[in-house]
Amino acid sequence: MTLLLWFTICFMATLLPSISCVHLTGIWQSQEFFLFLTKFGFQKTDPKELENTQGYIYGNITEANSKNSSKALQLVVVDSEYFLDFYGNSSITTSNACSAMFHKIDHIAFDYVCKADGAEDFLRKVPCPINQLCFDEDNPANVVPGYQFTYKIRDVQRPRFWYLSFVSCYRDIQGKKKCEWQSSYDSDLTLKYDIWLVNGNPSVKGLNPFEHQFSFELHDVFEIYLIAFLICSIIFLLWLYAFSKQRHLITWLFTSCICGELLSILLNLIHISVFAHNGVGAEWLGKIGTLLDLATQCLFMLLLILLAKGLGITTDQFKWKSVIFTMWAAYTLLNVFLYIWNLVEIDNILSNTDEWQTWPGYATLAFRIVVMFWFLYELRQTFGLTARDDMTFVMHFGAFFLVWFSYLPALALITLQVSPLWRYKTILSINYAVDILAYAVLVHLFWPARSILFIVEGERPLPTYDLEITGLLDDMQEETDVFSRQGLELKEYTKQPKHKELQYKPMKPKNGTLNGSLFIHGNLQFRHEKRSDDDKDS
């Protein structure tokens, strides 16, 4: 019961809004000393379109409790080169932390009193006066209208991550230790902040709404979701026709997989669309969509295991039902647990790791490989025990979905060499491409013109139309005549006295007959009921 309660709390925690959005609002107290706000990827600046391609950080930061303290706080915006040292020293003793945190930044950061020759505009004293610009904004023309401060991020070399933080530190410009960093931990200030981070000029955000408010690693994600949704919708519509022609446990499971995938993409697409509008999005929809996609992947693996066991191909008997469903349920719950653990426990601020480069990610990939070996074992058993001569379907099915099982671990290793600015969209696009291709392959294999060749349909006779569209009636006509001649020869042979005990009795079909066809143990066989001309003459 305790484990279930903990699991529920963690699951609900993943649905709460986080600070990963680009429109940041909230309240912060100086007693907390340090607050990391967010990490944001700014695009490469085009010198020919400087204003429209550079990054902007702007907003309002005011005092919420009217303490009128002489000690200020700092808003710090730095790239990864300076953030590692700055963030790493935030955990030491408060009295010594400020000088250690700003030691490296001081060599390059501008300050109009103490560091007038500084080259980088990293710092802002906060809070800002109500209805006025911040103290460090010496040029009102550079500030976005209606806001108190503005950073302009220019990098003509490459895209780059930048990091925003609040810290309870200030420069002592009046005391004995002039320009040295001191702690304002005890200032009892409370800040109210409203901050935006965007790529491109805020006044022309409509030029590219699906990149303007997105961190660079999320650029093109909307297009990826949209294309995946459209292709998956087409596959779903095609599958509805095939599904209407054949109802079976296998086809029901496959329908559930496509519906789950389609819904998960739709939820993420809605989240991204709302995010493009307000910079926050419907993050709970995105989390539910990701969990639904995870559950769909697990259900799809169950479908593949059942197909590998021969269900619907060589047999319609579902054996070891309780064992299979128990193992599948355990695997699904384990994947959900690892996903929640990844969200709650893993801090990827500094390392820029993705979900597959963490211990939960490693465990997820390891269990996927275990399921792959299970799939191979069942496929080998089905291939070895079946009496069918034509196992083309099983071989093609096994070869393709062995690749499907193994591609994700390989992709996780390959993308270690990809920059974090490109890694997420690369993994996302390849994931959807491979998964949708897998659905398309199964739709092709289950299409009525093909599935008649291997789907076991119990006692239902095979319709003549289905046999005609497969070409079996035409292709097997010669074989039908051979069966007829063999029956005639056997009949003549039984008339001889020394072989009176030999009698020819036609086989009774198990799966129904139509137009002389027999469907026995998953195999199509034929006999000719009309007597040949030679038989009539005799």
HELIX and SHEET records of a PDB file:
HELIX    1   1 THR A    2  LEU A   15  1                                  14    
HELIX    2   2 SER A   30  GLU A   32  5                                   3    
HELIX    3   3 PRO A   47  GLU A   49  5                                   3    
HELIX    4   4 LEU A   50  THR A   53  1                                   4    
HELIX    5   5 SER A   80  GLY A   88  1                                   9    
HELIX    6   6 ASN A   89  SER A   91  5                                   3    
HELIX    7   7 THR A   94  MET A  101  1                                   8    
HELIX    8   8 ILE A  105  HIS A  107  5                                   3    
HELIX    9   9 PRO A  140  ASN A  142  5                                   3    
HELIX   10  10 TYR A  185  SER A  187  5                                   3    
HELIX   11  11 PRO A  202  LEU A  207  5                                   6    
HELIX   12  12 PRO A  209  HIS A  212  1                                   4    
HELIX   13  13 PHE A  216  LEU A  218  5                                   3    
HELIX   14  14 VAL A  221  LYS A  245  1                                  25    
HELIX   15  15 LEU A  249  ASN A  278  1                                  30    
HELIX   16  16 GLU A  283  ALA A  308  1                                  26    
HELIX   17  17 LYS A  321  GLU A  345  1                                  25    
HELIX   18  18 GLU A  355  GLN A  357  5                                   3    
HELIX   19  19 TRP A  359  LEU A  385  1                                  27    
HELIX   20  20 THR A  392  ILE A  414  1                                  23    
HELIX   21  21 THR A  415  GLN A  417  5                                   3    
HELIX   22  22 PRO A  420  PHE A  446  1                                  27    
HELIX   23  23 PRO A  448  SER A  451  1                                   4    
HELIX   24  24 THR A  464  THR A  470  1                                   7    
HELIX   25  25 LEU A  472  ASP A  475  1                                   4    
HELIX   26  26 GLN A  477  THR A  494  1                                  18    
HELIX   27  27 PRO A  497  HIS A  499  5                                   3    
HELIX   28  28 ASP A  533  ASP A  537  1                                   5    
SHEET    1   A 4 HIS A  23  GLN A  29  0                                        
SHEET    2   A 4 THR A 190  ASN A 199 -1                                        
SHEET    3   A 4 GLY A  55  GLU A  63 -1                                        
SHEET    4   A 4 PHE A 149  ILE A 153 -1                                        
SHEET    1   B 4 PHE A  34  PHE A  42  0                                        
SHEET    2   B 4 ARG A 160  VAL A 167 -1                                        
SHEET    3   B 4 LEU A  73  ASP A  79 -1                                        
SHEET    4   B 4 LEU A 123  VAL A 126 -1                                        
SHEET    1   C 2 CYS A 169  ASP A 172  0                                        
SHEET    2   C 2 GLU A 180  SER A 183 -1                                        
SHEET    1   D 3 THR A 513  LEU A 514  0                                        
SHEET    2   D 3 SER A 517  ILE A 520 -1                                        
SHEET    3   D 3 ASN A 523  PHE A 526 -1                                        
END                                                                             
